[in-house]
Amino acid sequence: MKHFCHNRRKLLKAGAASTAAMLLPTTALAAKKHDYGIAGKLAPELEISDWIDGSGKSTSFKLADHQGKYVFMEFWQSWCPGCHAHGFPTLKKISDAFKNSEHFTAIAIQTTFEGHTVNTSNKMREIQKRYDLDIVFGHDAGDPKSHGHPKTMMDYRSGGTPWAVLISPEGKVLFNDFHINAEGAIQLLEQEIKKLA
């Protein structure tokens, strides 16, 4: 128990070097100097009404229903080159690695802060099929008239898209940044999920 608590405290420290080294790609380590994200804070509930399940049917999603699990979220836009180059492939690797785990949930949220006529809600199903992602997708449109950012983006202080967020079983944000090291995340989650079983 003492070992478990020690590891959990280490993970929850915002900006902990060991966690960052494991989760951030090596090329991003030197560049990680920004004021985005809310690592170490409680994850705000998602206030989104437009959700589809893995088969494209309308559904709902609340973080509160997933307490006790690790939740991995990928923020994206359909016209975002980085989302297609590494965001979705990374999401696919991580979500597939834990698709049968009762202690893990992955979701994808289109946080539209530009290109509102292109980055629309009907892109959710298109992206699910394209990347074979059998997970819940949400759409947070922001305000195309005022060019206001979507609430999810503001609540999580994301820097744009793609943006990866990892939430602990206690509901704290462990990691959030433009890029996440899929292999490092999988290794870390495998170790931590074993302790929850």
BELPEGI-V799337 format. One record per residue. N is the residue number from 0. RES is the residue in one small letter. SS is DSSP state (~ for helix, > for strand, _ for the rest). PSI is psi as a letter, one per 20 degrees, with the letter a starting at -180 (NA if undefined). OMEGA is omega in radians with two decimals (NA if undefined). Layout:
n,res,ss,psi,omega
N,RES,SS,PSI,OMEGA
N,RES,SS,PSI,OMEGA
This chain:
n,res,ss,psi,omega
0,m,_,g,3.14
1,k,~,g,3.13
2,h,~,g,3.13
3,f,~,g,-3.13
4,c,~,h,3.13
5,h,~,g,3.13
6,n,~,g,-3.13
7,r,~,g,3.10
8,r,~,g,-3.14
9,k,~,g,-3.14
10,l,~,h,-3.04
11,l,~,i,3.11
12,k,_,p,3.12
13,a,_,p,3.08
14,g,_,j,3.12
15,a,_,p,-3.03
16,a,~,g,-3.09
17,s,~,g,3.13
18,t,~,g,3.13
19,a,~,g,-3.13
20,a,~,h,-3.12
21,m,~,h,-3.02
22,l,~,h,-3.14
23,l,_,p,3.00
24,p,_,q,-3.08
25,t,~,h,-3.14
26,t,~,h,-3.10
27,a,~,i,-3.05
28,l,~,g,-3.10
29,a,_,h,-3.07
30,a,_,i,-3.04
31,k,_,m,3.07
32,k,_,n,3.12
33,h,_,r,-3.10
34,d,_,k,-3.14
35,y,_,r,3.01
36,g,_,r,-3.13
37,i,_,k,-3.13
38,a,_,p,3.13
39,g,_,i,-3.13
40,k,_,r,3.07
41,l,>,p,-3.14
42,a,_,p,3.10
43,p,_,q,3.06
44,e,_,q,-3.14
45,l,_,p,-3.12
46,e,_,m,-3.10
47,i,_,p,-3.14
48,s,_,i,-3.05
49,d,>,n,-3.10
50,w,>,q,2.95
51,i,>,q,3.09
52,d,_,a,-3.07
53,g,_,i,3.12
54,s,_,j,3.07
55,g,_,j,-3.14
56,k,_,q,3.14
57,s,>,p,-3.13
58,t,>,a,3.05
59,s,_,r,3.13
60,f,_,p,3.06
61,k,_,p,3.08
62,l,~,h,-3.12
63,a,~,h,3.14
64,d,~,i,-3.08
65,h,~,j,3.07
66,q,_,q,-3.08
67,g,_,i,3.12
68,k,_,q,2.90
69,y,>,p,3.10
70,v,>,p,3.08
71,f,>,p,-3.14
72,m,>,p,3.04
73,e,>,p,3.05
74,f,>,p,-3.02
75,w,>,r,2.92
76,q,_,q,-3.03
77,s,_,h,-3.12
78,w,_,j,-3.08
79,c,_,o,-3.13
80,p,~,h,-3.14
81,g,~,h,3.10
82,c,~,g,-3.12
83,h,~,h,-3.11
84,a,~,g,-3.11
85,h,~,h,-3.11
86,g,~,g,-3.12
87,f,~,g,3.07
88,p,~,h,3.10
89,t,~,g,3.09
90,l,~,g,3.13
91,k,~,g,-3.14
92,k,~,g,-3.07
93,i,~,g,-3.11
94,s,~,h,3.11
95,d,~,h,-3.12
96,a,~,h,-3.06
97,f,_,k,-3.05
98,k,_,h,3.14
99,n,_,j,-3.11
100,s,_,p,3.07
101,e,_,i,-3.09
102,h,_,j,-3.06
103,f,>,q,3.04
104,t,>,p,3.05
105,a,>,p,3.08
106,i,>,r,3.11
107,a,>,p,-3.10
108,i,>,p,3.04
109,q,>,o,3.14
110,t,>,n,-3.04
111,t,_,o,3.09
112,f,_,j,3.09
113,e,_,r,3.11
114,g,_,l,-3.04
115,h,_,h,3.13
116,t,_,i,3.14
117,v,_,g,-3.09
118,n,_,m,-3.02
119,t,_,r,-3.09
120,s,_,h,-3.14
121,n,_,i,3.08
122,k,~,i,-3.09
123,m,~,g,-3.10
124,r,~,h,3.11
125,e,~,g,-3.12
126,i,~,h,3.08
127,q,~,g,-3.11
128,k,~,g,-3.08
129,r,~,g,-3.09
130,y,_,j,3.12
131,d,_,l,-3.11
132,l,_,o,-3.13
133,d,_,m,-3.12
134,i,_,r,3.13
135,v,>,p,3.07
136,f,>,q,3.07
137,g,>,r,3.12
138,h,>,p,3.10
139,d,>,o,-2.91
140,a,_,i,-3.04
141,g,_,b,-3.12
142,d,>,o,-3.10
143,p,_,h,-3.11
144,k,_,g,-3.10
145,s,_,i,-3.03
146,h,_,k,3.12
147,g,>,q,3.11
148,h,_,q,3.11
149,p,_,q,-3.08
150,k,~,h,3.13
151,t,~,g,-3.14
152,m,~,g,-3.14
153,m,~,g,-3.12
154,d,~,h,-3.11
155,y,_,j,3.11
156,r,_,l,3.14
157,s,_,q,-3.10
158,g,_,j,-3.10
159,g,_,b,3.11
160,t,_,q,-0.10
161,p,_,q,-3.13
162,w,>,p,-3.09
163,a,>,p,3.12
164,v,>,p,3.04
165,l,>,p,-3.09
166,i,>,p,-3.12
167,s,_,r,3.07
168,p,_,h,3.10
169,e,_,i,3.09
170,g,_,j,3.12
171,k,>,q,3.10
172,v,>,o,3.14
173,l,>,h,-3.02
174,f,>,p,2.93
175,n,>,p,-3.10
176,d,>,r,3.14
177,f,_,h,-3.06
178,h,_,q,3.03
179,i,_,q,3.10
180,n,_,o,-3.05
181,a,~,g,-3.11
182,e,~,g,3.11
183,g,~,g,3.13
184,a,~,g,3.14
185,i,~,g,3.13
186,q,~,g,-3.14
187,l,~,g,-3.12
188,l,~,h,3.09
189,e,~,g,3.14
190,q,~,g,-3.06
191,e,~,h,-3.12
192,i,~,h,3.08
193,k,~,h,-3.11
194,k,~,h,-3.14
195,l,~,i,-3.06
196,a,_,NA,NA
